């Protein structure tokens, strides 16, 4: 159990890759906070995670909103006393050719995938810096290195996440935080 008693937040943890990460962390002994925009999905996945014998809560949060993020992190710290691991997985892909992609579609992808990852990381890092330890995992993609046709905003978000990760690793390593 490599993560015994660690406290992990998984954004976009209710379904898909995020759900699989949440379940894997639980099997490794981590207490898991399932962040998902849909409260029922967060609750259902959290219940499945708890079946591994760990504590788990679902927290419905829109990671593109600072007030929601503050509530998420405050809830985690109140419930578990700490934040050890953050997995920035939340993403909404709005496909489309760049010349036809509406501004709202671009903003949605950027706000959830990149701005959200930055803001949740920042909120968690404040606690991790104080405890002198923590891990931040940003879920990037090959699309961050090679452009995907019809997924321009997605590719830009993933490229941004790669650079954000490098900056986090550089700036926060002296405080005991690893960013991958």
ROLUM-294396 format. One record per residue (C-alpha): residue number from 1; x, y, z. Coordinates in steps of 0.1 Angstrom, whole numbers, plus 5000, padded with zeros to 4 digits. Example, Ala and Ser with C-alpha at 12.3 -4.5 7.8 and 13.67 -1.06 7.14 Angstrom:
BEGIN
+-----+------+------+------+
| pos |   xx |   yy |   zz |
+-----+------+------+------+
|   1 | 5123 | 4955 | 5078 |
|   2 | 5137 | 4989 | 5071 |
+-----+------+------+------+
END
This chain:
BEGIN
+-----+------+------+------+
| pos |   xx |   yy |   zz |
+-----+------+------+------+
|   1 | 5000 | 5000 | 5000 |
|   2 | 5022 | 5028 | 4987 |
|   3 | 4997 | 5056 | 4995 |
|   4 | 4985 | 5044 | 5029 |
|   5 | 4967 | 5072 | 5047 |
|   6 | 4976 | 5099 | 5021 |
|   7 | 4948 | 5123 | 5012 |
|   8 | 4943 | 5127 | 4975 |
|   9 | 4920 | 5150 | 4955 |
|  10 | 4911 | 5138 | 4920 |
|  11 | 4895 | 5165 | 4898 |
|  12 | 4871 | 5151 | 4872 |
|  13 | 4873 | 5119 | 4894 |
|  14 | 4837 | 5108 | 4888 |
|  15 | 4841 | 5090 | 4855 |
|  16 | 4866 | 5078 | 4829 |
|  17 | 4903 | 5082 | 4836 |
|  18 | 4896 | 5102 | 4868 |
|  19 | 4874 | 5074 | 4882 |
|  20 | 4901 | 5048 | 4874 |
|  21 | 4927 | 5070 | 4892 |
|  22 | 4905 | 5074 | 4922 |
|  23 | 4899 | 5037 | 4925 |
|  24 | 4936 | 5029 | 4920 |
|  25 | 4947 | 5053 | 4947 |
|  26 | 4921 | 5038 | 4970 |
|  27 | 4936 | 5003 | 4964 |
|  28 | 4969 | 5017 | 4973 |
|  29 | 4955 | 5030 | 5007 |
|  30 | 4948 | 5067 | 4999 |
|  31 | 4918 | 5085 | 5012 |
|  32 | 4902 | 5099 | 4981 |
|  33 | 4882 | 5131 | 4975 |
|  34 | 4863 | 5127 | 4943 |
|  35 | 4858 | 5160 | 4926 |
|  36 | 4832 | 5161 | 4899 |
|  37 | 4809 | 5188 | 4886 |
|  38 | 4779 | 5165 | 4889 |
|  39 | 4770 | 5158 | 4926 |
|  40 | 4754 | 5124 | 4919 |
|  41 | 4784 | 5112 | 4899 |
|  42 | 4808 | 5124 | 4927 |
|  43 | 4787 | 5106 | 4953 |
|  44 | 4785 | 5074 | 4934 |
|  45 | 4822 | 5072 | 4926 |
|  46 | 4830 | 5081 | 4962 |
|  47 | 4809 | 5052 | 4974 |
|  48 | 4827 | 5028 | 4951 |
|  49 | 4861 | 5042 | 4963 |
|  50 | 4851 | 5037 | 4999 |
|  51 | 4846 | 5000 | 4992 |
|  52 | 4884 | 4996 | 4991 |
|  53 | 4884 | 5003 | 5029 |
|  54 | 4894 | 5040 | 5028 |
|  55 | 4876 | 5072 | 5035 |
|  56 | 4862 | 5090 | 5006 |
|  57 | 4839 | 5119 | 5000 |
|  58 | 4825 | 5133 | 4968 |
|  59 | 4826 | 5171 | 4964 |
|  60 | 4807 | 5187 | 4935 |
|  61 | 4829 | 5215 | 4923 |
|  62 | 4833 | 5236 | 4891 |
|  63 | 4870 | 5239 | 4889 |
|  64 | 4867 | 5270 | 4867 |
|  65 | 4853 | 5289 | 4897 |
|  66 | 4876 | 5302 | 4924 |
|  67 | 4848 | 5301 | 4950 |
|  68 | 4841 | 5265 | 4943 |
|  69 | 4878 | 5256 | 4945 |
|  70 | 4881 | 5274 | 4979 |
|  71 | 4852 | 5254 | 4992 |
|  72 | 4867 | 5221 | 4978 |
|  73 | 4900 | 5226 | 4995 |
|  74 | 4885 | 5239 | 5027 |
|  75 | 4862 | 5208 | 5029 |
|  76 | 4892 | 5185 | 5023 |
|  77 | 4913 | 5202 | 5050 |
|  78 | 4884 | 5202 | 5075 |
|  79 | 4875 | 5166 | 5068 |
|  80 | 4910 | 5150 | 5065 |
|  81 | 4933 | 5176 | 5080 |
|  82 | 4957 | 5178 | 5050 |
|  83 | 4961 | 5175 | 5013 |
|  84 | 4989 | 5152 | 5001 |
|  85 | 4981 | 5145 | 4965 |
|  86 | 4963 | 5165 | 4938 |
|  87 | 4955 | 5150 | 4904 |
|  88 | 4944 | 5176 | 4879 |
|  89 | 4923 | 5155 | 4856 |
|  90 | 4892 | 5176 | 4850 |
|  91 | 4887 | 5185 | 4813 |
|  92 | 4859 | 5193 | 4789 |
|  93 | 4867 | 5188 | 4752 |
|  94 | 4848 | 5209 | 4728 |
|  95 | 4858 | 5198 | 4693 |
|  96 | 4860 | 5221 | 4664 |
|  97 | 4882 | 5236 | 4637 |
|  98 | 4900 | 5267 | 4649 |
|  99 | 4884 | 5289 | 4623 |
| 100 | 4849 | 5279 | 4634 |
| 101 | 4854 | 5273 | 4671 |
| 102 | 4831 | 5296 | 4691 |
| 103 | 4847 | 5317 | 4718 |
| 104 | 4825 | 5301 | 4744 |
| 105 | 4839 | 5266 | 4734 |
| 106 | 4875 | 5279 | 4736 |
| 107 | 4868 | 5294 | 4770 |
| 108 | 4851 | 5263 | 4784 |
| 109 | 4881 | 5241 | 4775 |
| 110 | 4907 | 5266 | 4788 |
| 111 | 4888 | 5274 | 4820 |
| 112 | 4883 | 5238 | 4830 |
| 113 | 4915 | 5222 | 4817 |
| 114 | 4941 | 5249 | 4823 |
| 115 | 4928 | 5276 | 4845 |
| 116 | 4911 | 5251 | 4867 |
| 117 | 4944 | 5230 | 4871 |
| 118 | 4963 | 5262 | 4879 |
| 119 | 4938 | 5274 | 4905 |
| 120 | 4933 | 5240 | 4922 |
| 121 | 4971 | 5235 | 4923 |
| 122 | 4976 | 5270 | 4938 |
| 123 | 4949 | 5264 | 4965 |
| 124 | 4964 | 5230 | 4974 |
| 125 | 5000 | 5242 | 4972 |
| 126 | 4994 | 5266 | 5000 |
| 127 | 4986 | 5237 | 5023 |
| 128 | 5014 | 5215 | 5009 |
| 129 | 5040 | 5243 | 5014 |
| 130 | 5029 | 5246 | 5050 |
| 131 | 5032 | 5208 | 5056 |
| 132 | 5065 | 5207 | 5035 |
| 133 | 5053 | 5179 | 5013 |
| 134 | 5029 | 5171 | 4985 |
| 135 | 5025 | 5158 | 4950 |
| 136 | 5007 | 5174 | 4921 |
| 137 | 4999 | 5152 | 4890 |
| 138 | 4987 | 5171 | 4859 |
| 139 | 4971 | 5148 | 4833 |
| 140 | 4985 | 5159 | 4800 |
| 141 | 4984 | 5142 | 4767 |
| 142 | 5004 | 5136 | 4735 |
| 143 | 4981 | 5163 | 4722 |
| 144 | 5002 | 5187 | 4742 |
| 145 | 5032 | 5179 | 4720 |
| 146 | 5015 | 5172 | 4686 |
| 147 | 4984 | 5191 | 4674 |
| 148 | 4952 | 5172 | 4670 |
| 149 | 4930 | 5182 | 4641 |
| 150 | 4895 | 5193 | 4653 |
| 151 | 4909 | 5196 | 4689 |
| 152 | 4928 | 5228 | 4688 |
| 153 | 4917 | 5241 | 4722 |
| 154 | 4924 | 5207 | 4738 |
| 155 | 4959 | 5206 | 4723 |
| 156 | 4966 | 5241 | 4736 |
| 157 | 4954 | 5232 | 4771 |
| 158 | 4975 | 5201 | 4772 |
| 159 | 5006 | 5220 | 4760 |
| 160 | 4999 | 5246 | 4787 |
| 161 | 4996 | 5218 | 4813 |
| 162 | 5030 | 5205 | 4804 |
| 163 | 5046 | 5240 | 4809 |
| 164 | 5025 | 5245 | 4841 |
| 165 | 5039 | 5213 | 4855 |
| 166 | 5075 | 5223 | 4847 |
| 167 | 5069 | 5256 | 4865 |
| 168 | 5053 | 5240 | 4895 |
| 169 | 5082 | 5215 | 4898 |
| 170 | 5107 | 5243 | 4896 |
| 171 | 5090 | 5267 | 4920 |
| 172 | 5076 | 5243 | 4945 |
| 173 | 5103 | 5216 | 4948 |
| 174 | 5122 | 5237 | 4975 |
| 175 | 5090 | 5233 | 4996 |
| 176 | 5088 | 5196 | 4993 |
| 177 | 5062 | 5195 | 4965 |
| 178 | 5067 | 5172 | 4935 |
| 179 | 5049 | 5181 | 4903 |
| 180 | 5046 | 5155 | 4875 |
+-----+------+------+------+
END
